[in-house]
Amino acid sequence: MDDMVTTDRLAAMSSAEAQSLVDRLVAGRPVLAQALSVMPIQSPHMRYQWLVTSDTVIPGDITPLEAADRHDPTLDEVIVDLARGHGAD
């Protein structure tokens, strides 16, 4: 249910509000800024979802946000590669 509430709130946000949320999550996490710079997807709503959704490609099945907080160069490489491979809007 919490995921549904979060998804509904995100969907109700304007693009500017969603971008502000993404900017706050990326602040102080250079690997996430690097990842988003190579990600074909430009929608701030979709970028937010990507940041907070776990992925089996990341060891430990964690989110890109959690992986970035580990400050592990190997995980950083996985995050950037994952972002690069994400499809366009």
TAFEN-V824527 format. One record per pair of residues at least 24 apart in sequence whose C-alpha atoms are under 8 Angstrom apart, sorted by the first residue. I is the first residue (numbers start at 1). J is the second residue. D is the distance in whole Angstrom. If there is no record, write none. Layout:
i=I j=J d=D
i=I j=J d=D
//
This chain:
i=10 j=45 d=7
i=11 j=45 d=7
i=15 j=43 d=8
i=15 j=44 d=6
i=15 j=45 d=7
i=18 j=44 d=5
i=18 j=45 d=6
i=18 j=48 d=7
i=19 j=44 d=5
i=19 j=45 d=7
i=21 j=48 d=8
i=22 j=47 d=7
i=22 j=48 d=6
i=25 j=65 d=8
i=29 j=68 d=7
i=29 j=69 d=7
i=31 j=68 d=7
i=31 j=76 d=6
i=31 j=79 d=8
i=31 j=80 d=7
i=32 j=64 d=8
i=32 j=65 d=8
i=32 j=68 d=7
i=32 j=79 d=8
i=32 j=80 d=8
i=34 j=80 d=7
i=35 j=79 d=7
i=35 j=80 d=4
i=35 j=81 d=8
i=35 j=83 d=5
i=35 j=84 d=7
i=36 j=80 d=8
i=36 j=83 d=7
i=38 j=80 d=8
i=38 j=83 d=7
i=38 j=84 d=5
i=39 j=83 d=5
i=39 j=84 d=5
i=39 j=85 d=7
i=39 j=86 d=6
i=39 j=87 d=8
i=39 j=88 d=8
i=40 j=83 d=8
i=40 j=84 d=7
i=40 j=85 d=8
i=40 j=86 d=6
i=40 j=87 d=6
i=40 j=88 d=5
i=40 j=89 d=7
i=41 j=86 d=7
i=41 j=87 d=6
i=41 j=88 d=5
i=41 j=89 d=5
i=42 j=88 d=8
i=42 j=89 d=7
i=43 j=89 d=7
i=57 j=82 d=8
//
